[in-house]
Amino acid sequence: MLMLVNCSNCRTPLQLPPGATSIRCAICQAVTRVADPRHGPPPPAPAPQPYQPSSSSSANGYYPPQQQPPSPYNHAPPGPPPSPHGRKKAVIVGISYRYSRHELKGCINDAKCMKYMLINRFKFPESSILMLTEEETDPYRIPTKQNIRMAMFWLLQGCQPGDSLLFHYSGHGSQQRSYSGDEVDGYDETICPLDFETQGMIVDDEINGTLVRPLPRGVKLHALVDACHSGTVLDLPYLCRMDRTGRYIWEDHRPRSGAWKGTNGGEAISFSGCDDHQTSADTAALSQVTSTGAMTYAFIQAIERGQGTTYGSVLNAMRSTIRRTDADIGGGAVTTLITMLLTGGSTSGAGLKQEPQLTSNEIFDVYTKPFSL
């Protein structure tokens, strides 16, 4: 039977395998020793050695076992203390699945564009933005399942009232059958880390448990998820169902089981690339220059064009951008489209059949609530 122990440094719960007397924390790398009842108390753990770069560290991000760089997840972002108006932190994940049959063209572009906008438009400190892409040389910043999990944990670590947090994901999304009874349509939504074929996907229940439910009062979280089947990927209780004229109603997506999927008093709002049954496009048809995720491009355009005053105006602007592109590339013109759906297939005459969605932990008037990050 596995035993739970708290990390001696960061207090994260760890699962101790049977018979083990020590375990290394994946977040802060500290070694926690557990007393063996047959041999009395354990010896004190040696102090961790600082990372010393050496010539054996290669350009592709590999480090010898004793020379791993310090983990970015074991501390709050460096810099001055939070202002009275709160601190801004972001996790940005862009996965291209390079050299695989699942390869995407625009996801790392999405990540770079999002980082640029957060720094220059919304004044996020660069030191408070954690980027996970295949271009990173730090092995802790490659978008594997374990690193994405740790990054989500880091995002909420030490948050205080007034803080503004953002999680952006651009990559593959999928669905799998839910057997817990907490999904209206019977399916869990998932995101696909770089190593999903061997390590598995990250399910919406886990995303909700890590990013949403612990969110304390006074803290605001925005999620931007540019992936297939992403409508309710944060498992938030309410979905804004909007028609093409801009009229909307809030759908209740609280599970019939009665399990609470909302926050611990904080505010959580998510924009996603499409409805749960739809696919999202990775396309060059929007920028005319390079491939991007359709949802990420439409969101950035809404902000840059001054259409980001309220949540309703942002959602309407995103949908209008994608509808216009759909009309432009429909029919015969689709042969000029350089695109791949995030399911790994290609578009064949259908254009961009996706509708960005808005979900929230609480109901509000989307046309009067100001949008801010």
Helices and strands as residue ranges (DSSP letters): E 3-6, E 13-16, E 22-24, E 31-33, G 65-67, E 88-94, H 107-120, G 126-128, E 129-133, G 139-141, H 145-156, E 164-170, E 173-177, E 187-191, H 196-199, E 202-203, H 204-207, I 208-212, E 220-226, E 238-242, E 248-252, E 267-272, E 281-283, E 292-293, H 294-304, H 311-329, G 331-336, E 339-341, E 357-360
